[in-house]
């Protein structure tokens, strides 16, 4: 358990650090990023999360279930559906504002725009933290865990890469709306805190619910795919069909696939 906690803390620390690094762009960039760049970043994040959901979460969930003598697709499908349902519930309950939108969603949607924007990204960071934590917990449980550990590291690196533009996507708009650079940076960084929190939390719980690990892995995959379909891909094509957004998705998928296969 101690080893898994240390690994998960390190992995989610990387993803949180990349969010903070992206948020720090508010100190360097003097003007708003172009819509084309935003679409590339959003598409890239979507591609990374799709590939991570398949290679790092769903396939391991199926393999672990089959190794335990279960029918592999049942926990994979069941956990996936539960993950989607969980994010749909959170999306409806938590007040938030999607990037590029003026219409807030969720209960208490009359909160300040800055708070709503930060909550949107914070909500979507929850399944990412869970995914990284579960991957490291799974690696710690296996004998001869070198391959599983490198796979978990690949997942952390891939999510970290896509967290960089995500952090900038919070801090830059906040500064452009009048917030100081320092405060905008803190808001952007704070949105990534949930990743180590939920990553470590699922490791702590994994010791008690080890038999349900395939369900948890698929749960994280379903939650991540929900984010991709509900938020990232529509934003990457906001207003019109965008080839750059599409190419961003393909690039993100390719990078994450290579990372997972090469390192895992």
C-alpha positions as MATLAB code, in Angstrom:
seq = 'XXXXXXXXXXXXXXXXXXXXXXXXXXXXXXXXXXXXXXXXXXXXXXXXXXXXXXXXXXXXXXXXXXXXXXXXXXXXXXXXXXXXXXXXXXXXXXXXXXXXXXXXXXXXXXXXXXXXXXXXXXXXXXXXXXXXXXXXXXXXXXXXXXXXXXXXXXXXXXXXXXXXXXXXXXXXXXXXXXXXXXXXXXXXXXXXXXXXXXXXXXXXXXXXXXXXXXXXXXXXXXXXXXXXXXXXXXXXXXXXXXXXXXXXXXXXXXXXXXXXXXXX';
ca = [
       0.000    0.000    0.000;
       2.813    2.409    0.871;
       4.482    1.774   -2.471;
       1.237    2.343   -4.340;
       0.623    5.586   -2.461;
       4.099    6.865   -3.246;
       3.748    5.949   -6.920;
       0.297    7.525   -7.165;
       1.490   10.664   -5.394;
       4.385   10.936   -7.823;
       2.212   10.307  -10.899;
      -0.548   12.728   -9.920;
       2.112   15.186   -8.782;
       3.379   15.204  -12.366;
      -0.102   15.839  -13.775;
      -0.769   18.584  -11.214;
       2.627   20.133  -11.924;
       1.854   20.271  -15.634;
      -1.445   22.036  -14.904;
       0.451   24.603  -12.836;
       3.074   24.975  -15.538;
       0.362   25.644  -18.100;
      -1.252   28.155  -15.759;
       2.111   29.939  -15.514;
       1.770   30.882  -19.178;
      -0.270   33.817  -17.909;
       3.048   35.430  -16.918;
       4.561   34.947  -20.387;
       1.800   35.440  -22.931;
       0.646   38.998  -23.472;
      -2.305   38.344  -25.734;
      -5.126   35.888  -26.122;
      -4.302   32.586  -27.776;
      -5.861   32.148  -31.208;
      -9.009   30.097  -31.690;
      -7.018   27.724  -33.881;
      -4.524   27.001  -31.094;
      -7.318   26.512  -28.589;
      -8.961   23.986  -30.905;
      -5.674   22.129  -31.324;
      -5.168   21.990  -27.556;
      -8.719   20.796  -26.897;
      -8.530   18.203  -29.671;
      -5.158   16.971  -28.415;
      -6.529   16.573  -24.888;
      -9.492   14.611  -26.278;
      -7.227   12.266  -28.233;
      -5.016   11.610  -25.211;
      -8.013   10.800  -23.017;
      -9.591    8.464  -25.603;
      -6.368    6.476  -26.021;
      -5.718    6.434  -22.276;
      -9.235    5.152  -21.626;
      -8.728    2.240  -24.015;
      -5.111    1.174  -23.473;
      -4.560    2.176  -19.845;
      -7.999    1.510  -18.358;
     -10.444   -0.638  -20.343;
      -7.986   -3.237  -21.644;
      -6.379   -3.712  -18.179;
      -9.885   -3.942  -16.680;
     -10.829   -6.729  -19.101;
      -7.526   -8.571  -18.611;
      -7.721   -8.401  -14.819;
     -11.337   -9.582  -14.783;
     -10.502  -12.533  -17.040;
      -7.478  -13.396  -14.887;
      -9.858  -13.602  -11.920;
     -12.114  -16.013  -13.823;
     -14.784  -13.450  -14.640;
     -16.360  -12.562  -17.973;
     -14.121   -9.692  -19.039;
     -16.613   -7.445  -20.750;
     -19.125   -7.363  -17.865;
     -17.089   -5.286  -15.371;
     -15.660   -3.263  -18.252;
     -19.088   -2.348  -19.579;
     -20.694   -1.992  -16.158;
     -17.940    0.222  -14.764;
     -17.950    2.312  -17.940;
     -21.687    2.995  -17.621;
     -21.301    3.910  -13.943;
     -18.485    6.330  -14.778;
     -20.613    8.060  -17.399;
     -23.561    8.247  -14.981;
     -21.353    9.703  -12.240;
     -20.019   12.495  -14.452;
     -23.508   13.226  -15.780;
     -24.709   13.580  -12.190;
     -21.807   15.831  -11.220;
     -22.282   17.860  -14.395;
     -25.880   18.486  -13.435;
     -25.245   19.255   -9.771;
     -22.006   21.251   -9.688;
     -22.211   24.784  -11.044;
     -19.727   25.328  -13.871;
     -19.084   27.235  -17.070;
     -17.621   25.649  -20.183;
     -14.826   27.479  -21.933;
     -16.154   29.621  -24.779;
     -19.686   29.625  -23.371;
     -21.659   32.369  -21.643;
     -24.386   30.036  -20.350;
     -23.532   28.394  -16.995;
     -24.767   24.926  -16.078;
     -25.599   23.091  -12.866;
     -27.226   24.223   -9.633;
     -26.358   27.685   -8.268;
     -25.265   28.679  -11.778;
     -25.447   32.353  -10.737;
     -22.022   32.088   -9.102;
     -19.172   34.290  -10.333;
     -17.943   33.535  -13.852;
     -14.363   32.920  -12.654;
     -15.536   30.386  -10.091;
     -17.758   28.620  -12.617;
     -14.939   28.369  -15.165;
     -12.524   26.915  -12.627;
     -15.131   24.427  -11.391;
     -15.677   23.175  -14.949;
     -12.038   22.134  -15.355;
     -11.831   20.910  -11.758;
     -14.798   18.615  -12.373;
     -13.159   17.165  -15.454;
      -9.851   16.621  -13.656;
     -11.451   14.187  -11.198;
     -11.523   11.142  -13.533;
      -7.977   11.935  -14.686;
      -6.693   11.764  -11.105;
      -8.656    8.565  -10.521;
      -7.241    7.008  -13.679;
      -3.622    7.722  -12.720;
      -4.115    6.578   -9.123;
      -5.831    3.347  -10.190;
      -3.098    2.575  -12.711;
      -0.401    2.847  -10.054;
      -2.501    0.879   -7.549;
      -2.905   -1.882  -10.145;
       0.846   -1.904  -10.806;
       1.601   -2.212   -7.091;
      -0.750   -5.185   -6.738;
       0.860   -7.220   -9.515;
       3.918   -9.397   -9.153;
       6.668   -8.385  -11.531;
       4.967   -5.033  -11.953;
       7.586   -3.378  -14.169;
       5.384   -3.399  -17.274;
       2.322   -2.185  -15.369;
       4.401    0.517  -13.680;
       5.751    1.846  -16.952;
       2.222    1.782  -18.346;
       1.030    3.854  -15.375;
       3.919    6.249  -15.948;
       2.920    6.558  -19.602;
      -0.622    7.426  -18.539;
       0.646   10.071  -16.103;
       2.888   11.576  -18.785;
       0.104   11.612  -21.374;
      -2.397   13.253  -19.036;
       0.307   15.655  -17.877;
       0.955   16.719  -21.470;
      -2.695   17.516  -22.066;
      -2.970   19.271  -18.679;
      -0.479   21.906  -19.806;
      -2.830   23.675  -22.243;
      -5.710   22.993  -19.834;
      -4.024   25.085  -17.144;
      -3.416   27.883  -19.634;
      -7.055   27.652  -20.750;
      -8.096   28.731  -17.253;
      -5.478   31.313  -16.279;
      -5.360   33.236  -19.574;
      -9.130   33.931  -19.890;
      -9.293   34.894  -16.211;
      -6.499   37.434  -16.670;
      -8.123   38.772  -19.834;
     -11.301   39.356  -17.810;
      -9.426   41.618  -15.399;
      -7.964   39.264  -12.795;
      -4.332   39.822  -11.793;
      -1.735   37.463  -13.264;
      -0.877   36.021   -9.865;
      -4.478   35.296   -8.937;
      -5.240   33.855  -12.375;
      -2.247   31.536  -11.986;
      -3.457   30.376   -8.571;
      -6.954   29.679   -9.927;
      -5.533   27.692  -12.826;
      -3.236   25.687  -10.573;
      -5.980   25.047   -8.030;
      -8.100   23.320  -10.678;
      -5.497   20.528  -10.794;
      -5.383   19.879   -7.043;
      -8.211   17.339   -7.335;
      -5.958   15.015   -9.353;
      -3.563   14.084   -6.499;
      -6.475   14.149   -4.047;
      -8.590   11.649   -6.003;
      -5.540    9.700   -7.186;
      -4.407    9.021   -3.629;
      -7.991    8.467   -2.443;
      -8.626    5.628   -4.896;
      -5.322    4.003   -3.895;
      -6.401    4.074   -0.257;
      -9.744    2.530   -1.200;
      -8.216   -0.063   -3.526;
      -6.994   -2.100   -0.562;
     -10.577   -2.619    0.560;
     -12.191   -3.041   -2.845;
      -9.437   -4.874   -4.706;
     -11.849   -7.412   -6.275;
     -13.679   -4.494   -7.868;
     -10.563   -3.025   -9.481;
     -11.779   -3.872  -13.028;
     -14.967   -1.966  -12.290;
     -13.006    1.015  -10.976;
     -10.701    1.106  -13.990;
     -13.685    1.033  -16.365;
     -15.438    3.636  -14.183;
     -12.541    6.047  -14.721;
     -12.594    5.283  -18.456;
     -16.319    6.022  -18.721;
     -15.911    9.296  -16.846;
     -13.039   10.357  -19.101;
     -14.881    9.487  -22.308;
     -17.870   11.471  -21.047;
     -15.617   14.519  -20.696;
     -14.289   13.998  -24.217;
     -17.723   13.685  -25.839;
     -19.550   16.260  -23.750;
     -16.874   18.951  -23.563;
     -13.608   18.604  -25.436;
     -14.593   17.546  -28.958;
     -17.553   19.979  -29.214;
     -15.291   22.819  -28.056;
     -12.604   21.785  -30.545;
     -15.166   22.305  -33.326;
     -16.968   25.271  -31.773;
     -18.921   27.287  -34.313;
     -17.801   25.339  -37.368;
     -16.197   22.135  -38.460;
     -12.484   22.453  -37.709;
      -9.778   20.402  -39.368;
      -7.235   21.617  -36.825;
      -9.428   20.352  -33.995;
      -9.777   16.994  -35.716;
      -6.033   16.760  -36.323;
      -5.478   17.656  -32.663;
      -7.598   14.670  -31.631;
      -5.634   12.370  -33.936;
      -2.300   13.706  -32.689;
      -3.289   13.285  -29.052;
      -4.524    9.746  -29.653;
      -1.328    8.862  -31.510;
       0.972   10.291  -28.823;
      -0.846    8.494  -25.997;
      -0.981    5.229  -27.922;
       2.749    5.367  -28.611;
       3.530    6.239  -24.986;
       1.417    3.392  -23.662;
       2.660    0.748  -26.098;
       6.315    1.836  -26.022;
       6.527    2.192  -22.242;
       3.932   -0.370  -21.249;
];
